[in-house]
Every structure is written in structure tokens, then in C-alpha cells.
Amino acid sequence: MKITILGARGFVGSHLLRHLENQGHEVFAPTREELYSKSPLHHVIYCIGTTSDFRKRPFDTVEAHVCVLKNILQHSDFDSLLYLSSTRVYEDNQLGQEHSNLTCNPHDVTHLFNLSKLMGESLCLNSGRANVKIARLSNVYGNDFNSGNFLFAIIREALSSNHIKLQTALDSAKDYVSISDVVKLLEKISLEGQKNIYNVASGYNVSHKEIVEQISQVTSCTYDVLKAAPSVVFPPIDVSRIKSEFNFDAEKLTDNLFNIINLCQNLGV
């Protein structure tokens, strides 16, 4: 199968590229200039996006999540398109279901990311193009050791200073999904998916307490929590759709965390 990955130099995109090539697909990973000169694009997986630094890059965030997507939907020839969104869009909801009504606050800088992803989703759903789908990714973990995301930030903190200072309460919790699970699901959703929106998540939350206690066991680090630190608990993500359609069974972060920490130690991260 011929597949085009947009954003193949990012964490998810680069792992997806290797996975698809290993599965025998013919993969095109264009630069921006090559993208607009190539036709057709066949099956597109849109991985372009910003992550932990979006607060400092609001214009780049909107450009990545909306503007480039708009040009692809409006002008490009493709058989299908899968847009990578985020389960962060459920941030202020009680449930993380694909059909949920969603709430965002434009005054909250953290919601800029959510709003830009939802604008991208809305373009996909209302573009008039056939076979356009959305994958809402949870917090993806893997060998992204220099990431600014929470998990690797606190592992590096433990290894460098032997102490973790948490900015949010120990009962704070969110869903984590492994990159190996993600790339397999994206391939299936892109080529076989029958719905227009899919949650790509593990389906269970892991608390900060569970994570820092495992890090402490491996590194002997200490930890404490900022005084009056808020409790930030994301809603559980419903994964019944990927379970029923693709027979999905997620890897557990708590099963993989010891190996991740040990690998960080061995690499001197």
C-alpha cells in the first residue's frame, strides 16, 4: 500500500515510518516543498503538530494543526486522510468518548492546543472529502528521552538531582499509551477504520504517585510536592471502539516503566 506521512521527522511520525516500511508499505515522507508538488498522495497520515512547547509557539501551533491541513484537504489528491488529534480535547469533560460534546475556554492558554486540534478535526469532518478520519492520541511514551513531556522530564530530574519536585498533586492522573501500540493502531485505522473518530489510548489512568514511586524504587531518589499543588485528573478515555474493531489490548505503562528508567540510566539521559 502507498502511504504518505506528513510530519515524519517527529516522534510519532518517525516511529510510524519505520513501522510501515517494516510492514512492506511504500512510504512517502515529503518535505513541505515536495508535498505540494506530489500527486496523488494515496493514504495520508497527518502527524504534523506541536507538543509540550505549544504555549510558547501559538502561531506555529495553529499553522501545524490547522493551516497546513486546510491546504491538504482543499487542494490535494488522496484516497484517505487520517488526522492525528489528541485526547487533551477531553480535558474539561467527565467522559472521554468519541461522540462527547466538548468544552474549551479561549482565555486559558493551555486550551489553545485543544482549540487548534478541534479546529483541525472540524475541518476534517466538514471538508466534504471522503474517507477522512481522526485519531485522538493519548500521552504517547517510548524512547523519546529528550522530550519535554511530564514522564521523561521527571525521570531526567530524578537522574540529574536525585530529587523530584512535583508541580501537581500525587493523585493527578492521565492515560498513557506506548508508541508501539500507537503505530500499529494508526496503520489499522488509516487502512481499515470504519468510523470517523477513534481514541488511541490505553483506557486507564496512571497517577503521579504510581509513577514517582517506581522511579524512586529504581533511582533511590526522593520526591515532594509543591505546596498547594493542584490535582489534575483527566477523564478516563473510552477505548471500546478500538477494542471491538481491532481487538486492541494495550501495553501498561506500569509494566514498562522500570525498563524505561533503566534505559535512561544506561544512556546517561
SVG drawing of the C-alpha trace seen along z (x, -y; Angstrom):
<svg xmlns="http://www.w3.org/2000/svg" viewBox="-22 -35 47 44">
<polyline fill="none" stroke="black" stroke-width="0.4" points="0.0,0.0 1.2,-3.5 1.1,-5.8 2.2,-9.4 3.3,-10.5 3.2,-14.2 5.4,-15.1 7.7,-12.1 10.5,-13.7 8.6,-14.0 8.4,-11.3 5.2,-9.6 5.8,-10.2 9.4,-8.7 8.3,-5.6 5.3,-5.2 7.6,-5.5 9.8,-2.6 6.7,-0.5 5.0,-0.9 8.2,-0.2 8.7,2.9 5.2,4.0 6.1,3.7 4.3,0.5 5.6,-2.0 6.0,-5.2 6.4,-8.8 7.7,-11.2 7.8,-14.6 9.2,-17.9 6.8,-20.9 8.1,-21.7 7.8,-18.2 4.3,-17.8 2.7,-20.4 4.4,-19.1 3.5,-15.4 0.2,-13.9 -1.6,-11.7 -0.7,-11.3 -2.7,-8.0 -3.3,-7.2 -2.2,-10.2 -1.4,-10.1 -1.2,-13.7 1.4,-13.7 2.3,-17.4 1.9,-19.1 3.4,-20.8 3.6,-19.2 4.8,-20.4 6.1,-23.8 2.8,-24.9 2.4,-27.6 5.5,-29.4 4.6,-28.9 0.9,-29.8 1.2,-30.7 3.2,-27.6 0.7,-25.5 -2.2,-26.8 -0.2,-26.6 0.6,-23.0 -2.8,-21.8 -5.0,-23.8 -3.4,-25.8 -1.3,-23.1 -4.2,-20.7 -6.6,-23.1 -4.4,-23.2 -4.2,-19.4 -7.9,-19.0 -8.7,-21.7 -6.1,-21.0 -4.5,-17.6 -5.5,-14.3 -5.6,-11.5 -7.5,-8.2 -7.8,-8.7 -6.5,-11.0 -6.0,-10.3 -5.6,-13.4 -3.8,-13.0 -5.6,-14.9 -5.3,-14.5 -7.3,-13.2 -6.4,-16.5 -9.6,-17.8 -11.5,-15.9 -9.6,-18.0 -12.7,-19.6 -15.1,-16.7 -16.3,-13.9 -16.0,-11.3 -13.5,-10.6 -15.8,-9.3 -15.5,-9.9 -19.1,-11.3 -18.8,-13.5 -19.7,-17.2 -16.5,-19.1 -15.8,-22.3 -12.9,-24.7 -12.0,-28.1 -10.2,-30.5 -9.0,-32.6 -7.0,-29.6 -3.6,-29.4 -3.5,-25.6 -6.7,-25.3 -5.0,-26.9 -3.7,-23.4 -7.2,-21.9 -8.9,-24.5 -6.5,-24.2 -6.8,-20.4 -10.6,-20.8 -10.5,-23.2 -8.4,-20.7 -11.0,-18.0 -13.9,-20.2 -12.2,-20.9 -11.7,-17.1 -15.4,-16.4 -16.8,-19.2 -14.5,-19.3 -16.7,-17.3 -13.8,-15.0 -14.5,-11.2 -12.6,-8.8 -11.2,-11.4 -10.7,-10.1 -9.4,-11.4 -7.2,-9.6 -7.2,-11.2 -3.9,-10.2 -3.3,-9.9 0.0,-10.7 2.4,-8.7 5.6,-7.3 8.6,-5.4 12.2,-6.2 11.6,-9.9 14.2,-10.6 14.8,-14.3 11.1,-15.1 9.7,-17.9 6.7,-15.9 6.0,-15.1 7.1,-11.5 10.6,-12.0 11.0,-15.4 10.7,-13.8 12.9,-10.8 15.6,-13.2 15.1,-15.3 15.5,-12.1 18.6,-11.1 20.3,-14.5 19.4,-15.7 18.2,-12.6 15.0,-14.5 11.7,-15.2 9.6,-18.3 6.1,-17.8 4.1,-20.8 0.8,-18.9 -0.6,-16.6 0.2,-13.0 -3.4,-11.9 -3.1,-13.7 -3.6,-11.1 -3.8,-10.7 -3.8,-8.0 -0.5,-6.8 -0.1,-4.7 3.0,-3.1 4.4,-4.2 4.5,-0.5 0.7,-0.3 0.2,-3.7 1.9,-2.8 0.0,0.5 -3.3,-1.2 -2.6,-4.1 -1.9,-1.7 -5.2,0.2 -7.3,-2.9 -5.8,-4.5 -6.4,-1.5 -9.3,0.3 -11.1,-2.0 -14.9,-2.3 -15.6,-5.2 -14.6,-8.8 -13.1,-9.3 -11.0,-6.9 -9.5,-7.3 -5.9,-5.9 -5.2,-5.3 -4.7,-2.6 -8.0,-3.1 -6.8,-3.5 -5.2,-6.4 -1.9,-6.2 -1.4,-8.5 1.7,-10.7 2.1,-8.7 2.4,-5.4 5.0,-6.9 7.2,-8.6 7.2,-5.6 8.5,-3.4 11.1,-6.0 12.2,-6.2 12.5,-2.4 14.9,-2.3 16.9,-5.5 16.6,-5.9 15.5,-9.5 13.3,-11.4 10.3,-13.4 7.9,-16.0 5.0,-18.1 4.8,-21.9 2.7,-23.4 -1.0,-23.8 -0.2,-21.9 -3.4,-21.3 -4.9,-17.9 -5.1,-17.4 -7.1,-14.3 -8.0,-13.7 -11.2,-11.8 -10.8,-8.1 -10.5,-7.5 -13.0,-5.1 -11.2,-2.6 -14.2,-0.3 -14.1,-1.3 -10.6,-0.2 -11.1,2.9 -14.1,4.1 -12.9,3.1 -9.2,4.0 -9.1,6.4 -6.8,4.0 -5.1,4.8 -2.9,2.1 0.5,2.3 0.6,0.9 2.9,-1.9 3.3,-0.5 4.7,2.7 7.1,0.8 8.3,-1.9 11.1,0.0 12.7,0.8 12.3,-2.9 14.0,-4.2 16.8,-1.7 17.4,-2.5 17.5,-6.3 20.2,-5.5 22.2,-3.4 22.1,-6.0 23.0,-8.8 19.9,-10.8"/>
</svg>
